[in-house]
């Protein structure tokens, strides 16, 4: 084990992953959410997704949403893109610091998610890289089901390494390992990350944990113990793939910031209270109680009132 990092980079994924399984929201509301999150000190935000609106209706009108965001120069905004066409649309929209392509570590989830094998999705990633290189934009690839596939079961660390190596051969600049349905535990995190860090020590890694089975925060700590220092999180704990059974929300941004702050680990977030204000806004948008524990109980160092439950 290594010493814990002094600073952790948080990428806020609420506007994309957090809302993709919710009822479609107006473009103005989605843009306001990104604008409010931009003011909190979070350094990275996954803003929109240029996927087919037929496949994911909640992500429609990405260019319109993006055009109405009040961006801040210190924030790195990314767009999720499924293929060359999505990458071209993101480049045309302009202003993104990076593009995020995606595929799964195993065929089971990949076929349910995009209707293709992993090998076929590799070609889509190559198309994204081709467009991004021409535009001078780096590409990160999210590898879904890196710690287990809801359709196939366990995914071996060796398989994750194989997929990662093939992706690097296409020219991608970074990887994000996704625990799509919360199948990871600390021992599985150590196994997968240990193998990747031994074999691909130079590649930037991001971790994306879901709290489906209550292990997300433990998995974050396990990854930090191996030296990882970048994590996805979602305001209010929103999120989940519409193509996977039981894919409950991401680790909540305010829960993650609360824990890291108390551990003396810097995140750049200006105040937890400001994040909770954004959580209140999000709760009003989606119309149901959030999964975030800090939103319910308040921070340990404050008597700030928790969010009011729905209908109160």
Residue pairs with C-beta under 8 A, 6 or more apart in sequence:
1 225
1 226
2 225
2 226
2 227
4 224
4 225
4 263
4 265
5 224
5 227
5 228
5 229
5 265
6 265
6 266
7 229
7 265
7 266
7 267
7 268
8 224
8 229
8 230
8 231
8 260
8 265
8 266
8 267
9 43
9 44
9 229
9 230
9 231
9 267
9 268
10 42
10 43
10 44
10 230
10 231
10 232
10 233
10 253
10 256
10 257
10 267
10 268
10 269
11 42
11 43
11 44
11 45
11 46
11 78
11 206
11 230
11 231
11 232
11 233
12 37
12 42
12 44
12 45
12 46
12 232
12 233
12 234
12 235
12 253
13 45
13 46
13 208
13 232
13 233
13 234
13 239
13 250
14 33
14 37
14 234
14 235
14 236
14 238
14 239
14 250
14 253
14 282
15 30
15 33
15 34
15 37
15 45
15 46
15 47
15 48
16 46
16 47
16 48
16 49
16 59
16 80
17 46
17 232
17 234
17 238
17 239
17 240
17 250
18 234
18 235
18 236
18 238
18 239
18 249
18 250
18 282
19 25
19 30
19 33
19 58
19 59
19 238
19 286
20 49
20 56
20 58
20 59
20 239
20 240
20 241
20 242
21 58
21 239
21 240
21 241
21 242
21 247
22 58
22 238
22 286
23 58
23 286
23 287
24 57
24 58
24 60
25 58
25 285
25 286
27 61
27 64
27 65
27 68
28 68
29 285
30 48
30 65
31 65
31 66
31 67
31 68
31 69
32 281
33 235
33 278
33 281
33 282
33 285
34 45
34 47
34 65
34 69
34 77
35 69
35 70
36 277
36 278
36 281
37 45
37 235
37 278
38 45
38 69
38 70
38 71
38 72
38 75
39 72
39 270
39 274
40 269
40 270
40 271
40 274
40 275
40 278
41 267
41 268
41 269
41 270
42 75
42 253
42 267
42 268
42 269
43 74
43 75
43 76
43 268
44 75
44 76
44 77
44 78
44 97
45 75
45 76
45 77
45 78
46 77
46 78
46 79
46 80
46 100
46 232
47 65
47 66
47 69
47 77
47 78
47 79
47 96
48 59
48 62
48 63
48 65
48 66
48 79
48 80
49 56
49 59
49 62
49 79
49 80
49 81
50 62
50 63
50 79
50 80
50 81
50 82
50 86
50 87
50 89
50 90
50 93
51 59
51 80
51 81
51 82
51 86
52 82
53 59
53 60
53 61
56 242
62 79
62 89
62 90
62 93
63 89
63 92
63 93
66 79
66 93
66 95
67 93
69 77
71 77
71 95
76 97
76 98
77 95
77 96
77 97
78 96
78 97
78 98
78 99
78 100
78 140
79 90
79 93
79 96
79 99
79 100
80 86
80 99
80 100
80 102
80 142
81 87
81 89
81 90
81 99
81 100
81 101
81 128
82 101
82 102
82 114
82 124
83 124
83 127
83 128
84 124
84 127
84 128
84 130
84 131
86 128
87 99
87 101
87 127
87 128
87 131
87 132
88 131
90 96
90 99
91 131
91 132
91 135
91 137
96 137
97 137
97 138
98 137
98 138
98 139
98 140
98 173
98 174
99 128
99 132
99 137
99 138
99 139
99 140
100 139
100 140
100 141
100 142
100 176
101 124
101 125
101 128
101 129
101 139
101 140
101 141
101 142
101 172
102 121
102 141
102 142
102 143
102 144
103 110
103 114
103 118
103 121
103 122
103 124
103 125
103 141
103 142
103 143
103 144
103 163
104 110
104 113
104 118
104 121
104 143
104 144
104 145
104 149
104 180
105 118
105 143
105 144
105 145
105 146
105 149
105 155
105 159
105 160
105 163
106 118
106 145
106 149
106 152
106 155
106 159
107 117
107 118
107 152
108 145
108 149
108 150
108 151
108 152
109 144
109 145
109 149
109 150
109 151
109 152
109 180
109 243
109 244
110 116
110 117
110 118
110 121
110 144
110 145
111 117
112 151
112 243
112 244
113 144
113 241
113 243
113 244
114 121
114 124
116 124
118 163
122 166
122 167
122 170
125 139
125 141
125 167
125 170
125 172
126 170
126 171
128 139
129 139
129 170
129 171
129 172
132 138
132 139
133 171
138 173
138 174
139 171
139 172
139 173
139 174
140 172
140 173
140 174
140 175
140 176
140 204
140 206
141 167
141 172
141 174
141 175
141 176
142 175
142 176
142 178
142 208
143 160
143 163
143 164
143 167
143 175
143 176
143 177
143 178
144 178
144 180
144 241
145 155
145 178
145 180
145 181
145 183
146 155
146 160
146 177
146 178
146 179
146 180
146 184
146 192
147 155
147 177
147 179
147 183
147 184
147 188
147 189
147 192
148 154
148 155
148 179
148 181
148 183
148 184
148 188
149 155
149 183
150 180
150 181
150 183
150 244
150 245
150 246
150 247
157 191
157 192
157 194
157 195
157 196
158 195
160 177
160 192
160 195
160 196
161 195
161 196
161 199
161 200
164 175
164 196
164 200
164 203
165 199
165 200
167 175
168 175
168 200
168 203
173 204
174 203
174 204
174 205
174 206
175 196
175 203
175 204
175 205
175 206
176 205
176 206
176 207
176 208
176 232
177 192
177 193
177 196
177 205
177 206
177 207
177 208
178 208
179 207
179 208
179 209
179 210
179 216
179 219
180 210
180 241
180 244
180 247
181 210
181 212
181 241
181 244
181 245
181 246
181 247
182 209
182 210
182 211
182 212
182 213
182 214
182 215
182 216
182 246
182 247
182 248
183 212
183 213
184 209
184 215
184 219
185 215
185 218
185 219
186 215
186 218
186 219
186 221
186 222
189 207
189 219
189 222
189 223
189 226
190 222
190 225
190 226
193 205
193 223
193 226
193 228
194 226
196 203
196 205
197 205
197 226
197 227
204 230
205 228
205 230
206 230
206 231
206 232
207 219
207 220
207 223
207 228
207 230
207 231
207 232
208 231
208 232
208 250
209 215
209 216
209 219
209 220
209 231
209 232
209 250
209 251
210 216
210 239
210 240
210 247
210 248
210 249
210 250
210 251
211 217
211 237
211 248
211 249
211 250
211 251
211 252
211 291
212 246
212 247
212 248
216 250
216 251
217 251
217 255
217 256
217 259
220 231
220 251
220 256
220 259
223 231
224 265
231 251
231 256
232 250
232 251
233 250
233 251
233 252
233 253
233 255
233 256
234 249
234 250
234 251
234 252
234 253
235 252
235 253
235 254
235 275
235 278
235 279
235 282
235 292
236 249
236 252
236 253
236 254
236 279
236 282
236 283
236 290
236 291
236 292
236 295
237 249
237 250
237 251
237 252
237 255
237 290
237 291
237 292
237 295
238 249
238 250
238 282
238 286
238 290
238 291
239 249
239 250
240 247
240 248
240 249
240 250
241 247
248 291
249 291
252 290
252 291
252 292
252 293
252 294
252 295
253 275
253 292
254 272
254 275
254 276
254 279
254 292
254 294
254 295
255 292
255 293
255 294
256 267
257 267
257 269
257 272
257 275
258 272
258 294
258 299
258 300
260 266
260 267
261 267
261 269
261 272
262 300
262 301
269 275
272 294
272 299
273 299
273 302
273 304
276 294
276 295
276 304
276 307
279 290
279 292
279 295
279 307
280 307
282 290
283 289
283 290
283 295
283 307
283 310
287 310
288 310
289 296
289 307
289 309
289 310
290 296
290 307
295 306
295 307
296 306
296 307
297 306
298 304
298 305
298 306
